[in-house]
Amino acid sequence: MFIKILLTVVFLAVLVGVGLYSRKQASSVDGFVLGGRAVGPWLTAFAYGTSYFSAVVFVGYAGQFGWKYGLSSTWIGVGNAVIGSLLAWIILGRRTKLMTQHIQSRTMPDFFGTRFDSQGLRVVASVIAFVFLIPYTAGVYKGISTLFEMGFGIPYEYCVIIMAILTAVYVILGGYRATAMNDFIQGIIMLFGIVTIIAAVLAQKGGLVEAFHQMAQMPSDADASVNGGFASLWGPDPWNLLGVVILTSLGTWGLPQMVGKFYSITDESAIHRGTVISTIFAFVVAGGCYFLGGFGRLFGVPPTLPNGRLDFDAIVPGMLETLPDILIALVVLLVLSASMSTLASLVLTSSSTMTLDLIYRDKKSEEGEVKDGEIDDEVAEKIERRKVVVMRVLIVFFIVISLMLALNPPTFIAQLMGISWGALAGAFLAPFMLGLYWKRVSTASVWACFVWGVGITVINMLIGNPISPINCGAIAMVGGFVVVALVSMLTKPMNKNYVENIWKCYE
């Protein structure tokens, strides 16, 4: 216990120290939200990866999907690396950097408002982002606290509260720069931790070959007389597995906290290097998490919840609880690293969106402080400081709301994520991506996609999830491209000169 506490205290002290070190660079809005748009490839790539993979993946997704699909769940990690990282950087990285810098966009709702010349889109997008980032954050809290409870014996409620306070401290102090620097430290821990934990867990079952052989003897859930499905290439349920791959891989393309990483990177050459770093990171971390979860059935049936369902979130903690104390400490640091980086990204994204896109919608001025269209340096600096203060207050507000949900989570981590990713990516992915590449995208089509993505997710939830939240999210994302394309062809195009002026950034 002494080793676990010591390592955790040192780790948390480093995070807070980085926040203190970065506080001077977080005095302006660009510094607080984007790190001054001068964050290098290593920090950006690790920030992308650590924001992508949290306790939600390590505890919730790896446990639930490993149980359902066996070793074929590793395909989810491969999809995350190829689609969610490699293709995301190739297709979105350069064009996002150039266009958002050209139109002076700091957030995804800001992009929608300026790219499609509609303040209404900007406001509605900020509300969607704020509301649906909350269940995502609650899922992260639940995942990290489950592991903390296993490692330290501290009640779940106290774990959630402690994590919320610590995350708030270093994000409020240092903004995006502190988040990116801590993400790099946390990413190193995640890379080392996942490899070590996989080796230790499989060693308990006689090594990789023996563990694989035992999985091949597992009977199918559908037919107890058939063995081997959980050790097969595509698993027992390939179509639902594909839905999970789409949601968790393509979904990152439409999440504000992920796309925002491309806003802050230094230049185009850094994007090329960041692509390689981010992809390798995803292969190791995501592939490792799902590969580990695929062996979950070897460790017995998880406990049941009061409603009679299996507690999928207890599978991975159950695999780890017999490890030596030093490895338990490493697991705690691994999950802390994965989760606090994601939490920091989520709360920073949410607070900046509410501040810049709802409270201070006018980029150039505030009513009563500008004369004859001019704004002097003193007033500009005053406004900047005020915006940063508001963002810091909203970080606390967002954490409190998420904390309330996390203390009484309504469902499994995977379902919380499905609802959040489905609504956000279903609404934002298609208009954002097509808005970078296709001049013909109309403002009406963006409105239609917002209604589609949020509508199908919420309706499915209200009527009892006849379609699983995972598959519903995948449908919302893919269907968004059809909605944007059809509505754009059937509605009035945007002003040609306005669009051509935006497209100058690519010349």
C-alpha positions in Angstrom: 0.0 0.0 0.0 2.9 2.3 0.8 4.3 1.8 -2.8 0.9 2.4 -4.4 0.3 5.6 -2.4 3.8 6.9 -2.9 3.8 6.5 -6.7 0.3 8.0 -7.0 1.2 11.0 -4.8 4.4 11.7 -6.9 2.4 11.3 -10.1 -0.3 13.8 -9.0 2.3 16.2 -7.7 4.0 16.3 -11.1 0.6 17.0 -12.8 -0.1 20.0 -10.5 3.5 21.1 -10.9 3.1 21.2 -14.7 0.0 23.3 -14.2 1.8 25.8 -12.1 4.7 25.9 -14.6 2.3 26.6 -17.5 0.1 29.2 -15.8 1.9 32.2 -17.4 1.1 30.9 -20.9 -2.6 30.6 -20.0 -3.3 34.3 -19.5 -4.8 34.8 -23.0 -7.7 33.0 -24.7 -5.4 31.5 -27.4 -2.9 30.5 -24.8 -5.5 28.9 -22.5 -7.5 27.1 -25.2 -4.9 26.4 -28.0 -1.5 26.7 -26.4 -0.9 29.7 -28.7 -1.3 27.4 -31.7 2.4 26.4 -31.3 2.2 22.9 -29.8 4.7 20.5 -31.4 4.1 17.1 -33.0 5.0 15.0 -30.0 2.9 16.9 -27.5 0.0 17.1 -30.0 0.1 13.4 -30.9 0.2 12.3 -27.3 -2.5 14.7 -26.4 -4.6 13.2 -29.2 -3.9 9.7 -28.1 -4.4 10.2 -24.4 -7.6 12.1 -25.0 -8.8 9.2 -27.1 -8.1 6.4 -24.7 -9.2 6.6 -21.1 -10.5 4.4 -18.4 -13.6 4.1 -20.5 -11.5 2.0 -23.0 -9.4 0.2 -20.4 -12.2 -0.7 -18.0 -15.5 -0.3 -19.8 -14.9 -1.1 -23.4 -12.1 -3.7 -23.0 -14.1 -5.6 -20.4 -17.5 -5.5 -22.1 -16.4 -6.1 -25.7 -13.7 -8.6 -24.7 -16.5 -10.6 -23.0 -18.8 -10.4 -26.0 -16.4 -10.9 -28.8 -13.4 -12.6 -27.3 -10.0 -12.1 -28.9 -11.6 -10.6 -32.0 -12.2 -7.5 -29.9 -8.6 -6.7 -30.8 -10.0 -5.5 -34.2 -11.5 -2.5 -32.3 -8.0 -1.4 -31.3 -6.7 -1.9 -34.8 -9.6 0.2 -36.2 -8.9 2.9 -33.6 -5.3 3.1 -34.8 -6.0 2.9 -38.6 -9.3 4.9 -38.8 -9.4 6.8 -35.6 -5.7 8.0 -35.7 -3.9 7.4 -39.0 -6.8 8.4 -41.4 -8.1 11.1 -39.1 -4.7 12.8 -39.1 -4.3 12.4 -42.9 -7.8 13.5 -43.9 -8.5 16.1 -41.3 -5.2 17.3 -39.9 -3.8 19.7 -42.5 -7.1 21.1 -43.8 -8.4 21.6 -40.2 -5.2 23.5 -39.2 -5.3 25.7 -42.3 -9.0 26.6 -42.4 -9.4 27.2 -38.7 -6.4 29.4 -38.6 -7.6 31.3 -41.6 -11.1 32.0 -40.2 -9.7 32.5 -36.7 -11.7 29.6 -35.3 -10.9 28.4 -31.8 -13.6 25.8 -31.2 -15.7 23.4 -33.3 -19.0 25.4 -32.8 -17.0 28.5 -33.8 -16.0 26.7 -37.0 -19.6 25.9 -37.8 -20.7 29.5 -37.2 -18.0 31.1 -39.4 -17.6 28.4 -42.1 -21.4 28.4 -42.7 -22.0 32.0 -41.8 -24.6 31.3 -39.1 -24.4 32.4 -35.5 -27.4 30.2 -34.8 -25.3 27.1 -35.8 -22.6 28.3 -33.5 -24.9 28.6 -30.5 -26.7 25.3 -31.1 -23.4 23.4 -31.7 -22.0 24.7 -28.4 -25.1 23.6 -26.5 -24.9 20.1 -28.1 -21.3 19.9 -27.2 -21.8 20.9 -23.6 -24.8 18.6 -23.0 -23.4 15.5 -24.6 -19.8 15.8 -23.2 -21.3 15.3 -19.8 -22.2 11.6 -20.1 -18.8 11.0 -21.7 -17.1 12.6 -18.7 -19.2 10.7 -16.2 -18.2 7.4 -18.0 -14.5 8.4 -17.5 -15.1 9.1 -13.8 -16.8 5.8 -13.3 -14.0 3.8 -15.0 -11.2 5.4 -13.1 -12.9 5.1 -9.8 -13.7 1.4 -10.3 -10.0 0.7 -10.6 -9.0 3.0 -7.8 -11.5 1.3 -5.5 -9.9 -2.1 -6.4 -6.3 -0.8 -6.0 -6.7 1.2 -2.8 -9.9 0.0 -1.2 -11.2 3.6 -1.2 -15.0 3.9 -1.6 -16.1 4.8 -5.2 -17.7 8.1 -4.2 -14.5 9.4 -2.6 -12.4 8.4 -5.7 -14.7 10.3 -8.0 -14.5 13.4 -5.9 -10.7 13.3 -5.6 -10.2 12.9 -9.3 -12.6 15.7 -10.1 -10.7 18.1 -7.8 -7.2 17.2 -9.1 -8.2 17.5 -12.7 -9.8 20.9 -12.1 -6.6 22.2 -10.4 -4.1 21.6 -13.2 -6.5 22.5 -16.0 -7.6 25.7 -14.3 -3.9 26.6 -13.6 -2.3 25.9 -17.0 -5.0 25.5 -19.7 -4.1 23.6 -22.9 -0.4 23.9 -22.5 -0.5 22.2 -19.1 -2.9 19.6 -20.5 -0.6 18.8 -23.5 2.5 18.5 -21.3 0.8 16.3 -18.8 -0.6 14.2 -21.7 2.9 13.5 -22.9 4.0 12.3 -19.4 0.8 10.3 -19.1 1.2 8.8 -22.5 4.7 7.4 -21.7 3.2 5.7 -18.6 0.3 4.3 -20.7 2.7 2.8 -23.3 4.9 1.2 -20.6 2.0 0.2 -18.4 -0.2 -1.6 -21.0 2.7 -3.8 -22.2 3.7 -4.8 -18.7 0.2 -5.5 -17.5 -0.6 -7.7 -20.5 2.5 -9.8 -19.9 1.7 -10.1 -16.2 -1.9 -11.1 -16.7 -1.2 -13.7 -19.3 1.6 -15.1 -17.1 -1.1 -16.0 -14.6 -2.7 -18.3 -17.2 0.5 -20.0 -18.4 1.6 -17.5 -21.0 0.2 -16.3 -24.4 0.0 -19.8 -26.1 -1.7 -21.5 -23.1 -4.1 -18.6 -22.6 -5.0 -18.7 -26.3 -5.6 -22.5 -26.1 -7.9 -22.0 -23.1 -9.9 -19.4 -25.0 -10.3 -21.8 -27.9 -12.0 -24.3 -25.5 -14.6 -21.8 -24.4 -18.1 -22.7 -25.5 -20.3 -20.3 -27.5 -23.0 -18.3 -25.6 -25.5 -19.2 -28.3 -24.6 -23.0 -28.5 -22.7 -24.6 -25.6 -21.7 -27.5 -27.9 -19.6 -25.2 -30.1 -16.2 -24.2 -29.0 -13.6 -21.8 -30.4 -15.7 -18.8 -31.3 -14.0 -16.5 -28.8 -10.6 -17.3 -30.2 -11.6 -17.0 -33.9 -10.5 -14.3 -36.3 -13.8 -12.5 -36.5 -15.4 -13.7 -33.3 -18.9 -14.9 -32.6 -20.7 -11.7 -33.7 -18.8 -9.9 -36.5 -21.6 -7.5 -37.5 -22.1 -6.0 -34.1 -18.3 -5.9 -33.7 -18.2 -3.8 -36.9 -20.6 -1.4 -35.3 -18.3 -0.9 -32.3 -15.3 -0.4 -34.7 -17.2 2.3 -36.6 -18.4 4.1 -33.4 -15.1 4.1 -31.6 -12.9 4.8 -34.7 -14.9 7.1 -37.0 -16.5 8.8 -34.0 -13.3 10.7 -33.1 -13.5 12.6 -36.3 -16.5 14.5 -35.0 -15.6 15.0 -31.4 -14.7 18.6 -30.4 -12.0 17.6 -27.9 -10.3 15.5 -30.5 -10.5 17.7 -33.6 -9.3 20.6 -31.5 -5.9 19.1 -31.3 -5.4 20.0 -35.0 -6.2 23.6 -34.3 -3.2 24.0 -32.0 -0.3 22.2 -33.8 2.5 24.3 -35.1 2.7 23.7 -38.8 2.2 21.2 -41.7 5.5 19.4 -41.2 4.5 18.8 -37.6 1.3 17.2 -38.8 3.2 14.6 -40.8 5.3 13.6 -37.8 2.3 13.7 -35.5 0.5 11.3 -37.8 3.1 8.6 -37.3 3.5 9.1 -33.6 -0.3 9.1 -33.0 -0.8 5.9 -35.0 1.9 3.9 -33.2 0.6 5.1 -29.9 -2.9 3.9 -30.8 -1.7 0.5 -32.0 0.0 -0.1 -28.7 -2.5 1.3 -26.2 -5.9 0.6 -27.9 -4.7 -2.7 -29.4 -3.3 -3.7 -26.1 -6.4 -2.8 -24.1 -8.8 -4.8 -26.3 -6.4 -7.7 -26.6 -6.2 -7.9 -22.8 -9.9 -7.7 -22.4 -10.4 -10.5 -24.9 -9.1 -12.9 -22.3 -11.6 -11.8 -19.7 -13.6 -15.1 -19.8 -10.6 -17.0 -18.4 -11.0 -15.2 -15.1 -14.5 -16.3 -14.3 -18.0 -14.8 -14.6 -18.2 -11.2 -13.4 -20.6 -10.3 -10.6 -24.2 -9.4 -11.4 -26.0 -6.1 -10.9 -29.3 -5.7 -9.0 -31.1 -5.9 -12.3 -29.6 -9.3 -13.0 -27.2 -8.3 -15.8 -23.5 -9.0 -15.7 -21.4 -6.1 -14.4 -19.1 -5.7 -17.4 -17.2 -2.9 -15.7 -15.9 -5.3 -13.1 -14.3 -7.7 -15.6 -10.9 -5.9 -16.1 -10.5 -5.0 -12.4 -11.2 -8.7 -11.6 -8.4 -9.7 -14.0 -6.0 -7.4 -12.2 -6.8 -7.8 -8.5 -4.4 -10.7 -7.9 -1.4 -9.0 -9.4 1.5 -8.0 -7.1 1.2 -4.7 -5.3 3.9 -3.0 -7.5 1.9 -4.0 -10.6 -1.4 -2.8 -9.1 0.3 0.5 -8.5 1.3 0.6 -12.2 -2.3 -0.2 -13.2 -3.6 2.7 -11.0 -1.0 5.0 -12.7 -2.0 3.7 -16.1 -5.7 4.3 -15.6 -5.0 7.6 -13.8 -2.9 8.7 -16.8 -5.5 7.6 -19.4 -8.4 9.1 -17.5 -7.1 12.4 -16.3 -5.8 13.4 -19.7 -9.2 12.7 -21.2 -11.0 14.5 -18.4 -8.7 17.5 -18.8 -9.5 17.6 -22.6 -13.2 17.3 -22.0 -13.6 20.0 -19.4 -11.3 22.4 -21.3 -13.3 21.8 -24.5 -16.6 22.3 -22.8 -15.7 25.4 -20.9 -14.1 27.1 -23.9 -17.1 26.3 -26.1 -19.6 27.8 -23.6 -17.4 30.9 -23.1 -16.4 31.7 -26.7 -19.6 30.5 -28.5 -22.4 31.4 -26.1 -21.2 34.1 -23.6 -18.8 36.0 -25.9 -20.0 35.3 -29.4 -18.6 38.5 -30.9 -14.9 37.9 -31.6 -14.0 41.5 -32.0 -15.8 43.5 -29.4 -18.2 43.7 -26.5 -21.1 46.1 -26.4 -20.3 49.3 -24.5 -16.6 48.9 -24.7 -15.9 49.8 -28.4 -16.2 53.2 -30.0 -16.3 53.7 -33.8 -15.5 50.1 -34.5 -12.1 50.4 -32.8 -10.8 48.5 -29.8 -7.6 49.6 -28.0 -5.1 47.3 -26.5 -6.0 47.9 -22.9 -9.7 47.0 -23.5 -8.7 44.0 -25.6 -6.5 42.7 -22.8 -9.2 43.3 -20.3 -11.7 41.3 -22.4 -9.2 38.4 -22.8 -8.6 38.2 -19.1 -12.3 38.2 -18.5 -12.9 35.3 -20.9 -10.2 33.2 -19.3 -11.7 33.8 -15.9 -15.1 32.8 -17.2 -13.6 29.6 -18.7 -12.1 28.7 -15.4 -15.4 29.1 -13.6 -17.2 27.0 -16.2 -14.6 24.3 -15.8 -15.7 24.0 -12.2 -19.4 24.1 -13.3 -18.9 21.3 -15.9 -17.0 19.1 -13.5 -19.7 19.4 -10.8 -22.5 18.4 -13.2 -20.5 15.5 -14.5 -19.6 14.5 -10.9 -23.3 14.4 -10.0 -24.0 12.0 -12.9 -20.9 9.9 -12.1 -22.0 9.5 -8.5 -25.2 7.8 -9.7 -24.3 6.5 -13.2 -27.5 5.3 -15.0 -25.8 2.5 -17.1 -22.6 0.8 -18.1 -19.6 2.9 -19.2 -19.9 1.6 -22.8 -23.5 2.8 -23.0 -22.7 6.2 -21.6 -20.0 6.5 -24.3 -22.4 5.3 -27.0 -24.9 8.0 -26.2 -22.3 10.7 -26.0 -20.3 9.8 -29.1 -23.4 9.0 -31.1 -25.0 12.4 -30.6 -21.8 14.4 -31.0 -20.3 12.6 -33.9 -23.7 12.0 -35.5 -24.3 15.8 -35.5 -20.8 17.1 -36.2 -18.8 14.6 -38.2 -20.4 14.9 -41.6 -20.7 18.7 -41.8 -17.3 19.3 -40.3 -15.4 16.9 -42.6 -17.4 17.8 -45.8 -17.1 21.5 -44.8 -13.3 21.1 -45.2 -13.5 19.5 -48.6 -16.7 20.4 -50.4 -17.7 24.0 -51.2 -21.3 23.0 -51.9 -22.2 22.1 -48.3 -25.2 24.4 -47.4 -26.1 25.9 -44.1 -29.4 24.1 -44.2 -27.7 20.7 -44.5 -25.7 21.4 -41.3 -28.9 22.2 -39.4 -30.4 18.9 -40.8 -27.4 16.9 -39.6 -27.6 18.4 -36.1 -31.3 17.3 -35.9 -30.4 13.9 -37.3 -27.5 13.1 -35.0 -29.1 14.3 -31.8 -32.6 13.2 -32.7 -31.9 9.6 -33.5 -29.7 9.2 -30.4 -32.2 10.8 -28.0 -35.2 9.1 -29.5 -33.5 5.7 -29.3 -32.7 6.4 -25.6 -36.2 7.6 -24.7 -37.9 4.5 -26.2 -35.6 2.1 -24.3 -32.7 1.6 -26.7 -34.3 -0.9 -29.2 -31.1 -0.3 -31.1 -28.1 -0.6 -28.9 -26.5 2.8 -28.1 -23.3 1.5 -29.8 -25.0 0.6 -33.1 -27.3 3.6 -33.0 -24.2 5.9 -32.7 -22.6 4.2 -35.7 -25.8 4.6 -37.7 -26.0 8.3 -36.7 -22.4 8.9 -37.9 -22.7 7.2 -41.3 -26.2 8.5 -42.0 -25.0 12.0 -41.4 -23.0 12.0 -44.6 -26.2 11.0 -46.6 -28.2 13.8 -44.8 -25.6 16.5 -45.6 -25.1 15.4 -49.2 -28.9 15.2 -50.0 -29.9 18.4 -48.2 -27.0 20.3 -49.8 -28.1 19.3 -53.3 -31.7 20.3 -52.6 -31.2 23.6 -50.8 -29.7 27.0 -51.7 -25.9 27.1 -51.8 -23.9 29.6 -49.8 -22.7 32.9 -51.2 -20.0 32.0 -53.7 -17.7 34.9 -52.9 -17.9 34.1 -49.2 -16.9 30.4 -49.7 -14.1 31.3 -52.2 -12.6 33.7 -49.6 -12.6 30.8 -47.0 -11.0 28.5 -49.6 -8.0 30.8 -50.1 -6.3 29.1 -47.1 -5.7 26.1 -49.3 -4.0 28.0 -52.2 
